[in-house]
Amino acid sequence: MATDSNNGSTEETSGQEQQDQQQGTPGEKPGTETQTLVIDDNTKLPDTHPLVKSLGTLRAELATGKTELQEARAQAARVTQLETELAARPTPEAVTTLQKRSDRLEAFLSAVGGPLSRALDSRTFTKDLFESEKDVKDIVKDYLRANPTATSQALGGGNQPTGGGKQDPNDLIRAAFNGTKN
């Protein structure tokens, strides 16, 4: 038996392979076209046939798999959304840094003295400033009402003469000048 140098098969098998290639698929005659198979009640397998039963179970498994895939995709989308929200939040290191800076600023303002340090010592002021949702403009108004500046004291404070109702311009200048020193 001589071997073919191209694919290592014998002459007998190579001849058979050539015939198979010419014939196409087994059972099909060369030169004829394939006909479509029509399935009707006569050619249909009975419901008790093992292939029909396995087809039913495979379809059920496929439906279950599709449902699980949809759930997994929904969970993946939710995970992505939560990761985005988490990335937008400040890190614990950033919060710690901000807290240290706030504590340091508060300590500095308290040590400097003056009306602002007295306000920081006030529990209601610090509560309004740091723990409530009260508007900052309202907090400033309350602070200025409780701690009038030297100018506002000169304008509306108890120094007003009972006579003509005029202010002494020198008092106003002194108050403005003293207000810039503080």
trRosetta pair geometry for C-beta under 8 A, 3 or more apart (Angstrom, degrees):
i j d omega theta_ij theta_ji phi_ij phi_ji
1 10 5.0 -21 173 -141 120 124
1 11 6.9 -153 -161 22 78 93
1 12 7.2 -51 -137 -3 116 108
2 10 7.3 122 76 -148 41 71
2 11 5.8 43 65 -30 86 116
3 8 5.9 -12 179 -156 123 45
3 9 7.0 158 -154 85 79 18
3 10 5.9 -61 -105 -94 61 54
3 11 8.0 -138 -111 -32 20 70
4 7 6.0 10 95 46 117 72
4 8 6.9 -64 70 -7 76 7
4 9 5.4 -1 34 62 116 68
4 10 7.2 151 -7 -138 87 7
4 11 6.7 132 -51 -79 94 57
4 14 5.2 80 -32 -55 149 153
5 8 8.0 23 -147 -70 20 48
7 14 7.5 142 57 -99 114 109
9 13 4.5 -107 177 86 115 119
9 14 4.9 141 97 -59 117 87
9 17 7.1 52 112 -12 167 140
10 13 5.0 86 55 15 82 98
10 14 6.8 -151 90 -7 38 90
11 14 5.7 -57 -141 39 30 109
11 15 6.3 33 158 -22 64 105
12 15 6.0 -57 -155 33 27 110
12 16 6.6 22 151 -15 62 108
13 16 5.5 -55 -148 38 37 112
13 17 6.2 42 152 -24 68 103
14 17 5.5 -48 -146 33 35 114
14 18 6.5 38 154 -21 64 101
15 18 5.8 -52 -152 33 32 111
15 19 6.7 32 151 -18 64 104
16 19 5.7 -53 -152 35 35 112
16 20 6.4 36 150 -20 66 104
17 20 5.6 -54 -149 36 33 112
17 21 6.3 33 153 -20 66 105
18 21 5.7 -53 -147 35 32 111
18 22 6.5 31 154 -18 64 106
19 22 5.8 -57 -150 37 32 109
19 23 6.2 25 155 -16 66 110
20 23 5.8 -60 -144 40 30 108
20 26 7.7 -28 -139 -69 93 81
21 24 7.9 39 -179 -69 29 32
22 30 5.9 -10 145 -98 83 140
23 26 7.3 43 120 -96 128 42
23 28 6.7 138 161 78 81 80
23 29 7.6 -63 -152 -142 86 25
23 30 5.3 -92 -118 -56 50 97
24 28 4.9 -53 85 84 119 130
24 30 6.7 152 0 -97 101 67
25 28 4.7 65 65 7 83 126
28 32 6.8 -151 -177 67 80 102
28 34 6.9 -37 -125 -87 129 89
29 32 4.7 51 73 8 96 125
37 43 7.6 -158 171 156 100 160
38 43 7.3 122 98 28 60 148
39 43 5.2 -122 -134 87 58 115
39 44 5.8 87 177 -77 99 79
40 43 5.8 75 45 24 62 94
40 44 6.8 -106 106 -25 26 99
41 44 5.7 -45 -132 20 29 120
45 49 4.3 -63 166 24 116 159
45 51 6.2 -8 131 68 171 111
45 52 5.2 -165 103 -48 117 117
46 49 5.2 125 63 -27 71 95
46 52 7.0 -131 96 10 40 154
47 52 5.5 -134 -139 126 36 147
47 53 7.8 89 168 -65 59 73
48 52 7.4 46 48 61 16 127
48 53 7.4 10 -162 -48 29 112
49 52 4.5 83 66 7 91 107
49 53 7.0 -163 90 -8 46 86
50 53 5.5 -55 -145 38 34 113
50 54 6.1 31 159 -17 69 106
51 54 5.8 -54 -143 39 30 107
51 55 6.3 37 153 -24 63 104
52 55 5.5 -50 -148 32 31 115
52 56 6.7 35 151 -20 62 102
53 56 5.8 -54 -156 32 32 112
53 57 6.7 25 152 -12 66 104
54 57 5.7 -54 -147 40 37 108
54 58 6.1 38 154 -21 68 107
55 58 5.7 -56 -145 38 29 111
55 59 6.4 32 155 -21 64 105
56 59 5.8 -54 -149 33 29 110
56 60 6.6 28 153 -17 63 105
57 60 5.6 -53 -150 36 35 113
57 61 6.3 36 152 -18 67 105
58 61 5.6 -52 -145 38 34 112
58 62 6.2 39 152 -23 65 104
59 62 5.5 -51 -147 34 32 115
59 63 6.5 34 153 -20 64 102
60 63 5.7 -51 -150 34 32 111
60 64 6.4 32 151 -17 64 105
61 64 5.6 -54 -148 38 33 113
61 65 6.2 37 151 -22 66 106
62 65 5.5 -52 -146 36 31 114
62 66 6.4 35 153 -22 64 102
63 66 5.7 -50 -149 32 32 112
63 67 6.6 32 151 -18 63 104
64 67 5.7 -54 -151 36 32 112
64 68 6.3 30 152 -16 66 107
65 68 5.7 -54 -145 39 32 110
65 69 6.2 36 154 -23 65 106
66 69 5.6 -53 -148 35 31 114
66 70 6.5 32 153 -19 64 103
67 70 5.8 -53 -151 34 31 111
67 71 6.5 29 151 -16 64 106
68 71 5.6 -54 -148 38 34 112
68 72 6.2 35 153 -21 66 106
69 72 5.6 -52 -145 37 31 112
69 73 6.4 32 155 -19 64 104
70 73 5.8 -53 -148 36 31 110
70 74 6.4 31 153 -19 64 105
71 74 5.7 -54 -149 36 32 112
71 75 6.3 30 153 -16 65 106
72 75 5.7 -54 -146 39 32 110
72 76 6.2 35 152 -22 65 105
73 76 5.5 -51 -145 35 33 113
73 77 6.5 35 153 -20 64 102
74 77 5.7 -52 -151 34 32 112
74 78 6.5 32 150 -17 64 105
75 78 5.5 -52 -147 37 35 112
75 79 6.3 40 151 -23 66 102
76 79 5.5 -48 -146 33 33 114
76 80 6.5 35 152 -20 63 103
77 80 5.7 -52 -150 35 32 112
77 81 6.4 34 151 -19 64 105
78 81 5.5 -53 -149 36 33 113
78 82 6.3 31 154 -16 66 106
79 82 5.8 -57 -147 40 30 108
79 83 6.2 32 154 -21 65 106
80 83 5.7 -53 -146 35 30 112
80 84 6.5 33 153 -21 63 104
81 84 5.8 -55 -153 33 31 112
81 85 6.6 28 151 -15 64 106
82 85 5.6 -53 -147 39 35 111
82 86 6.1 37 153 -21 67 106
83 86 5.6 -53 -144 37 31 113
83 87 6.3 34 155 -22 64 104
84 87 5.8 -53 -148 34 30 111
84 88 6.7 29 152 -21 62 106
85 88 5.7 -57 -152 32 33 112
85 89 7.0 38 151 -28 64 100
86 89 5.8 -49 -156 21 37 114
90 94 4.2 -116 -177 85 105 131
90 95 5.4 126 112 -53 122 84
90 98 7.8 -2 168 -5 159 137
91 94 4.7 99 54 3 77 101
91 95 7.2 -143 95 -3 43 85
92 95 5.6 -53 -147 38 36 112
92 96 6.2 39 154 -21 67 105
93 96 5.7 -54 -148 37 31 112
93 97 6.3 33 153 -21 65 105
94 97 5.6 -52 -147 35 32 113
94 98 6.4 30 154 -16 65 106
95 98 5.8 -55 -148 38 31 110
95 99 6.3 31 153 -20 64 107
96 99 5.7 -55 -147 36 30 111
96 100 6.4 32 155 -20 65 104
97 100 5.8 -54 -149 34 30 111
97 101 6.5 28 154 -17 64 106
98 101 5.7 -55 -147 37 32 110
98 102 6.2 33 154 -19 66 107
99 102 5.7 -54 -146 37 31 112
99 103 6.3 31 155 -17 65 106
100 103 5.8 -56 -147 39 29 110
100 104 6.2 30 154 -20 65 109
101 104 5.6 -56 -146 38 30 112
101 105 6.2 30 155 -19 65 106
102 105 5.8 -54 -145 37 29 110
102 106 6.3 28 156 -17 64 107
103 106 5.8 -55 -146 38 30 111
103 107 6.3 31 154 -19 64 106
104 107 5.7 -53 -147 36 30 111
104 108 6.4 32 153 -20 64 105
105 108 5.6 -53 -148 35 32 112
105 109 6.3 26 157 -14 66 107
106 109 5.9 -55 -143 40 30 107
106 110 6.2 30 157 -18 64 108
106 120 6.1 165 -155 -161 86 138
107 110 5.8 -57 -146 38 29 110
107 111 6.2 25 157 -18 64 110
108 111 5.9 -62 -147 38 28 107
108 112 6.4 35 155 -31 65 103
109 112 5.8 -44 -145 22 32 116
109 116 5.6 -84 -175 127 109 115
109 117 5.7 -178 144 -86 68 74
109 120 5.7 120 108 -33 115 155
110 117 4.7 115 -135 -144 37 98
110 120 5.3 -112 -79 91 87 138
110 121 6.8 110 -129 -58 104 86
111 117 7.3 -160 23 -115 17 138
112 116 7.3 5 78 71 120 112
112 117 5.9 -173 65 -52 75 124
113 117 5.2 -71 -123 25 16 148
114 117 5.7 100 55 12 62 97
114 118 7.3 -117 112 -2 36 94
114 182 6.2 130 -124 -173 133 113
115 118 5.4 -56 -149 39 38 113
115 119 6.2 42 152 -24 69 102
115 147 4.1 127 -177 -163 134 135
116 119 5.5 -50 -149 33 35 113
116 120 6.5 35 151 -18 65 102
116 147 7.9 149 -65 135 46 168
117 120 5.6 -49 -148 36 36 112
117 121 6.5 39 150 -20 64 103
118 121 5.6 -53 -152 35 35 113
118 122 6.8 44 146 -31 63 99
118 147 7.3 149 75 -96 117 131
119 122 5.4 -46 -157 20 38 118
119 125 4.6 -141 178 171 81 173
119 143 5.8 30 -131 -136 149 105
119 146 7.4 124 -103 92 101 125
119 147 6.2 -73 -62 -25 115 148
120 125 6.8 -98 -87 99 25 126
120 126 6.2 69 -156 -72 52 106
122 125 4.1 68 83 10 112 110
122 126 6.7 164 85 -7 60 85
123 126 6.1 -62 -145 44 31 103
123 127 5.9 33 157 -22 67 111
124 127 5.6 -55 -143 38 29 113
124 128 6.2 29 158 -18 64 106
125 128 5.9 -56 -148 38 28 108
125 129 6.1 21 157 -16 65 113
125 139 7.6 104 -150 -163 72 100
125 142 7.8 -173 -106 110 82 117
125 143 6.7 80 -129 -93 119 95
126 129 5.6 -57 -139 42 32 110
126 130 5.7 -9 175 14 70 115
126 131 7.7 51 133 0 67 102
127 130 7.0 -71 -126 52 17 82
127 131 5.0 -45 -158 44 59 120
127 132 6.4 56 145 -22 72 106
128 131 7.6 -18 -44 52 9 77
128 132 5.2 -35 -136 34 43 130
128 134 5.0 -34 -163 44 88 148
128 139 5.2 162 133 -111 120 106
128 142 7.2 -30 127 65 172 152
129 132 7.8 58 17 38 15 89
129 139 5.8 111 -85 -156 73 152
134 138 5.6 -106 172 78 99 125
134 139 5.8 112 114 -56 117 97
135 138 4.5 88 69 5 91 105
135 139 7.1 -159 96 -7 48 84
136 139 5.4 -53 -149 35 38 114
136 140 6.3 40 152 -20 69 103
137 140 5.8 -53 -149 35 31 111
137 141 6.5 34 151 -20 64 104
138 141 5.6 -49 -147 34 34 113
138 142 6.4 33 154 -17 65 104
139 142 5.8 -55 -150 38 31 110
139 143 6.2 33 151 -21 65 107
140 143 5.5 -54 -145 37 32 113
140 144 6.2 27 158 -16 67 106
141 144 6.0 -57 -145 39 28 106
141 145 6.2 29 155 -20 63 109
142 145 5.7 -56 -147 36 29 113
142 146 6.3 18 158 -10 65 110
143 146 6.0 -64 -146 44 28 102
143 147 5.8 -27 170 33 68 109
144 147 6.6 -74 -123 66 24 72
144 148 6.8 61 174 -101 64 49
144 149 7.4 -26 -146 -21 90 89
144 152 7.6 90 177 2 98 168
145 148 7.5 2 -150 -65 20 81
148 152 4.3 -121 -171 90 104 119
148 153 5.1 132 112 -59 122 81
148 156 7.7 -118 -151 65 153 105
148 157 7.1 172 101 -75 151 102
149 152 4.9 90 52 12 78 99
149 153 6.9 -138 95 -6 40 88
149 179 5.6 47 173 -125 111 124
150 153 5.6 -54 -147 36 32 114
150 154 6.4 32 154 -20 65 104
150 175 4.3 -171 138 -161 94 82
150 176 7.6 -163 96 -62 107 23
150 178 5.0 -114 157 90 172 109
150 179 4.4 -151 47 -68 113 91
150 182 7.6 142 -16 3 124 134
151 154 5.8 -55 -149 35 31 108
151 155 6.3 24 154 -14 65 109
151 172 7.3 49 -140 -152 79 69
151 175 4.8 137 -92 132 47 115
151 176 5.5 54 -91 -82 110 66
151 179 5.3 -19 -29 -45 96 155
152 155 5.6 -54 -141 42 35 109
152 156 6.0 -23 176 30 70 104
152 157 7.4 103 123 -41 58 92
153 156 7.2 -82 -129 60 18 66
153 157 3.7 29 -172 -47 63 138
153 159 7.5 71 148 1 78 117
153 175 6.8 -165 66 -136 87 132
154 157 6.3 -1 -59 21 16 114
154 159 6.5 -31 -136 50 51 141
154 167 7.3 84 150 -161 86 124
154 171 5.0 174 -154 143 115 98
154 172 5.5 159 131 -96 138 50
154 174 7.5 156 -99 72 147 85
154 175 3.6 -111 -22 -42 144 160
155 167 6.7 -25 -122 -105 54 152
155 172 7.2 61 -72 -108 77 96
155 175 7.9 -153 -25 94 73 163
156 160 7.6 -12 -148 -46 29 124
157 160 7.5 164 81 -24 49 85
159 171 6.4 -178 132 -163 147 155
160 165 7.2 7 180 -138 114 51
160 167 7.2 -56 -116 -95 80 74
161 164 7.1 19 94 40 118 67
161 165 7.6 -130 76 -70 81 18
161 166 7.3 -9 49 59 118 63
161 168 7.7 92 -21 -37 117 97
163 166 7.9 -34 91 27 95 83
167 171 6.6 -118 175 64 89 117
167 172 6.0 69 139 -47 127 114
168 171 4.3 79 78 1 102 109
168 172 7.2 -177 93 -8 56 82
169 172 5.4 -53 -152 35 42 115
169 173 6.3 40 152 -19 71 103
170 173 5.7 -52 -146 36 34 110
170 174 6.2 34 154 -18 66 106
171 174 5.8 -54 -144 39 30 111
171 175 6.1 31 156 -20 64 108
172 175 5.8 -56 -146 37 28 111
172 176 6.3 25 156 -16 64 107
173 176 5.9 -56 -147 38 30 108
173 177 6.1 28 155 -18 65 110
174 177 5.7 -57 -144 40 29 110
174 178 6.0 25 158 -15 66 110
175 178 5.9 -55 -140 42 27 107
175 179 6.1 34 155 -27 62 108
176 179 5.6 -53 -148 32 29 117
176 180 6.9 26 155 -18 62 101
177 180 6.2 -56 -156 30 32 106
177 181 7.1 33 148 -21 63 103
178 181 5.7 -51 -153 28 39 115
178 182 7.0 36 154 -20 67 100
179 182 6.3 -53 -153 29 34 106
